[in-house]
Amino acid sequence: MLNLFDNLVPIKKCIKYREEGEFLVVASPSLDIYYLNSVAKDFYMALGKGKSIMEIRDELLDMYDVDPNAIFQDLIHLVRDFQWKGLLVLEEPS
């Protein structure tokens, strides 16, 4: 499945974040506070290492027993949500 998101690199855009048990507390640039569940936390923690969305998807597939297409669709929704909240941007690979 070819998608425009496949090779883009997601980059964290937050003021700070802190792990609270299975949750991740993230402060956006607009000073909003978000609590991410364990899957969103695992995705967010994988950002900033120069990995594409597909590479992060592959890491998550190693962690969770789910259908690759289902997790990819979930990641697209997560990326869009994080973009809307100002928590990440997508960049072309360097």
ZADREN-686851 format. One line per 10 residues: number of its first residue (from 0); their letters; for each residue x, y, z of C-alpha. Coordinates in nm, 4 decimals. Layout:
NUM = a = X:Y:Z  ...
//
This chain:
0 = mlnlfdnlvp = 0.0000:0.0000:0.0000  0.1643:0.3231:-0.1163  0.0692:0.6320:0.0753  0.1930:0.9894:0.0826  0.2797:0.9397:0.4495  0.5006:0.6350:0.3958  0.8411:0.8016:0.3759  0.7736:1.1211:0.5679  0.9578:1.1675:0.8952  0.7480:1.2782:1.1941
10 = ikkcikyree = 0.9229:1.5269:1.4250  0.8193:1.6036:1.7850  0.7008:1.9567:1.8492  0.6407:1.9981:2.2183  0.7744:2.2037:2.5031  0.8325:1.9002:2.7208  0.6992:1.5577:2.8020  0.7093:1.3281:3.1029  0.6284:0.9623:3.1541  0.3652:0.8901:3.4169
20 = geflvvasps = 0.3385:0.5127:3.4399  0.1821:0.3843:3.1205  0.0877:0.7388:3.0136  0.2909:1.0188:2.8592  0.2097:1.3764:2.9565  0.2942:1.6179:2.6739  0.2931:1.9990:2.6764  0.2266:2.1460:2.3314  0.3848:2.4707:2.2060  0.0504:2.6405:2.2774
30 = ldiyylnsva = 0.0792:2.5198:2.6419  -0.2014:2.2645:2.6137  -0.1435:1.9465:2.8144  -0.2222:1.6055:2.6646  -0.2218:1.2596:2.8215  -0.1224:0.9895:2.5729  -0.2155:0.6247:2.6269  0.0461:0.3502:2.5993  0.0250:0.3039:2.2199  0.0308:0.6782:2.1498
40 = kdfymalgkg = 0.3161:0.7043:2.4008  0.5185:0.4355:2.2210  0.4620:0.6140:1.8897  0.5527:0.9568:2.0293  0.8664:0.8250:2.1980  0.9828:0.6818:1.8625  0.9721:1.0282:1.7021  1.2827:1.2369:1.6559  1.5134:0.9538:1.5578  1.4928:1.0220:1.1847
50 = ksimeirdel = 1.2622:0.7255:1.1243  0.9833:0.7308:0.8691  0.6260:0.6502:0.9634  0.6681:0.3063:0.8040  0.9810:0.2366:1.0112  0.7967:0.3375:1.3270  0.5028:0.1209:1.2196  0.7403:-0.1750:1.1876  0.8731:-0.1119:1.5399  0.5195:-0.1013:1.6772
60 = ldmydvdpna = 0.4359:-0.4252:1.4939  0.7213:-0.5887:1.6854  0.5692:-0.4620:2.0116  0.2005:-0.5326:1.9425  0.0259:-0.8285:1.7802  -0.1962:-0.6406:1.5327  -0.2691:-0.6322:1.1604  -0.0108:-0.4167:0.9726  -0.2820:-0.2359:0.7748  -0.4846:-0.1653:1.0884
70 = ifqdlihlvr = -0.1884:-0.0183:1.2740  -0.0950:0.1909:0.9694  -0.4462:0.3362:0.9541  -0.4328:0.4040:1.3287  -0.0979:0.5805:1.2841  -0.2397:0.8021:1.0095  -0.5187:0.9100:1.2454  -0.2693:0.9590:1.5275  -0.0384:1.1698:1.3097  -0.3283:1.3879:1.1975
80 = dfqwkgllvl = -0.4458:1.4299:1.5557  -0.0949:1.5196:1.6741  -0.0553:1.7660:1.3872  -0.3855:1.9297:1.4810  -0.2694:1.9580:1.8427  0.0708:2.0956:1.7374  0.2604:1.7971:1.8786  0.4391:1.6982:1.5567  0.5225:1.8002:1.2036  0.6011:1.5836:0.9013
90 = eeps = 0.9179:1.6439:0.7025  1.0749:1.4993:0.3925  1.3652:1.2649:0.4738  1.7033:1.4324:0.4579
//
